[in-house]
């Protein structure tokens, strides 16, 4: 049975291995930690509708020199492995992300898509459902960004992550997923939900696509362009999501 403690311990070891790997260590953010999820998992688990937002991997901007987005985990940096108490500290640090120093410039794009679905990353919004964010390929931040890594570097990092994303999704069991990536990634990750042609959404920022997985999870795809995820005019985004909410009884 998968447990959050087991996933955290594996994720930590994976991160340390990448930081020390001769193949990719020069592209990893030094003095960083893996970010297995962003947001309050406990509040997510108590939400009526369980919404997960999905990207590719954490931004290097999660580790700026002038601030610490994970102060609760500062004592864990440099550790090779985590004990049970360390895992508790790590979980608390991830859960506190949006109440600390979040990279709001990026996450606020997703936040605009969450609100029409009665969800938010933030406790202060008083929305009935709390969303969290996870990444597909690795919980480790890279420099350059994922899109600028070579195919071999991506393949190596992805393989080393050893199913962490899949295990997290299995543990979280979301009933709604908001994903922002190119069409090839979306069709690879959600082949049942998106069997049809997706190319039109690559040509601009006015499109959303929606489908269902075999388990019934509703997947909403908003193309990620240079402005950020779900970069659609806010009025249009709200209108389209309200219609999806009605059509899929969210």
N, C-alpha and C positions, 0 to 999 in steps of 0.2 A: 504493500500500500504506500502510495506517495504521500509524503508529509512535507510541510513547509520547512521544517528543520533539515530534512534530508536534501531538499532542493537548494536551500541556502548554503549548506556545507559544500555541495557539489559545485555550485556557482562560484563560490569563493576559491576553491582549488583550481577550477577552470581559469579564472581570472589570473591567478598567480602564475599558472603555467604559460598563459599568453604573454604575460609581462616578462617572462624569462626565456621565451622561445626565440631562437636565433632567426627564425623566419619572419616574425612579425613584431618583435619587441620594440623596434624603432617606430612603429606606427601606433603603439599603445600610449595612453596618457599616463605619464609617470605619477606616482603618489595618488593614484585614483583607487576607487573601489568598484566592484560590479554593482549595477543597479538592476536588480531583478524585477522590480516593479516600482512605480511612482504612485504614491497615494495611500490612503488609509484602508488597508485590506480588511480590517475588522468592521469598519463602517460599510464597506462594500458587501461583506458577507451578510450584514443585517438589512441590506436594501431589498425592497420587493423586486425591483428589476435590476438585474446584474449586468452592468455595462462595462465593457473593457475597450479601451482605445489601443490601437496597435500601430507601431512604427517599425523601423529597421534595426537601429541600435542607438544607444544614448549619444547625445551631442557632446563634443569636447567642451562646449560651454557649460556643461554641468560641473566643471572643475576650474572655475576662474581663479586667478591668483588673489583677487581682492575680497573674496568672500567664501564661506563654507556652506554649501547647500545641505550638507549632512553632518552637522556638528555633533549629533548624538553618537556618530560612528567614528569620531576622530581618533579614539583610542584603539581602534581595530586596524588602522592602516599599517601595513608592513607585516601583518601576521600571515603565516603560511597556511594555517588551518584555524577553524573556529570551534570552540567548545560550546556546550549548551548555553551558558550564560552569554557568550559572545553572540550567539544566534538571537537571543532575546534583545540584545542591544541593537543588532543589525535590523531586526524587524521593526523596532521602535523608530529607528532612523528613516527607514523607507516609508513607514506610515505617516511620519511627520513632514514629509517632503513639501506638500502644498501649504503647510502652516509655517514654513521656515523661510527659505530663499529660493522659491521655484524659478525656473527659467520661463517666466510668464510670457515673454514675447512670442515663444513658440507654442506653448501649451494653451494660450488664450484662443488660438485658432480652433483647437478641438473643443474648448470650453463653449464657444459660440454654437457648435454643433450639438453639444450635450444638453444645453438648456431647453431647446424645444422638446427634448425627450424627458424632461423633468429630472435631469441629472446634473451633477457638477463634481469637479474635483475638490471643491472647497467647502468646508463646514459652514463658513460664514454666510453662504448663499441660502442656507436652510432648504435646499432642494431635497425632495424625499428620497432620492437615490444618489449614492456616492459612487462615482466611477474611479477606476484606476487605469494606469497605462503600463503596457509591457511591450517588449521589442522582439522581433522575430529571430534575428540572426545571432545576436550576442548581447549580453548585459554589460559589455565593456565598451567604453568610449574609445574612438579612434581619431587619429589625426594623420592624414586628411579624413574627411567624412567618408561614410560607407560608399557613396556613389563614386568616389575618386580612387578607391582602392583597386588594385588589379584583380582580375578574375581569380587568380591563384591565391592571392591574399584573402579574398572573401571566402573562397572554398575552404581554406585552412582554418580560418577563424570560426566559420559556421560548423565545420566538422568537430572542432574542439569543444564547441558549446554543448554537444552531446545530448540533444533533446530537451534542453532546459525550457525552451518556449513551449514545446508540446506538453511537457509535464505540468507547467504552470497553467496552461489552458485547461488541462484535464482536471486540475485541482480547483480552479476558479469556476469552471462550468458556466460561462457567461450565457445569457439568453440574447444579448445584443452585442455586436462588435462593430466599432467604427474603425475602419482601416484607411490609411493614407500611404499609398505607394504606387509604383507604376503598374500597368496592367499585367505585365508578365509575372510579377511577384504575387499580385492578387489572385490570378488564376492558378498559380502554383500552390498557394496556401489554402485557397477556398475553391477547389475545382467543382464541387457539387453546387455551390451557391452561384458560381459564375461560369456556366457552360457557354453562354452566348458571347457574341462579339463585344469587346470592350473598347475598341480603338477610338471611338468618338470622344471618349472622355479624356484621352491623351492630348486632344487638340485645343483644349481651352479649359476654363475654370468654371463653366456653367453647368457641369454635369454631376449628377450623383447616380450611382447604381445600387441596387439592392437585390439580395437573394437570400436563400435559406440553405443551411447545411443539412446533412442527413439527420442530425439530432434535433433540428428545428430552430437552431440559433439564427437570428436575423443578422445578416452582415451588410453593413452600409459602407460603400466605397466612395470616398471623396478624393479626387486626384490631388496629389501633392505637387504644387508648382513652386516657383522661386519665392513666392510670398509666404509659403507655409502650407500645412495640411488644411484641407477643406477651405481653400482660398476662393470662396464664392461670395458675392455680394451678400451682406448679412440678411437683408430682407428676403432675397431669393432663397438663401439657405434655410431660413426659418420656414418659409412657405413650403418648400419641398419636403423638409423633415416632418412638418406637421401632417402632410399628406401621407408620408410613409407611416407615421405613427397611427394614423387612422386606418390605412389599408392593412397593416400588419397587426393591428390591435395591440400596440405597444403601451 
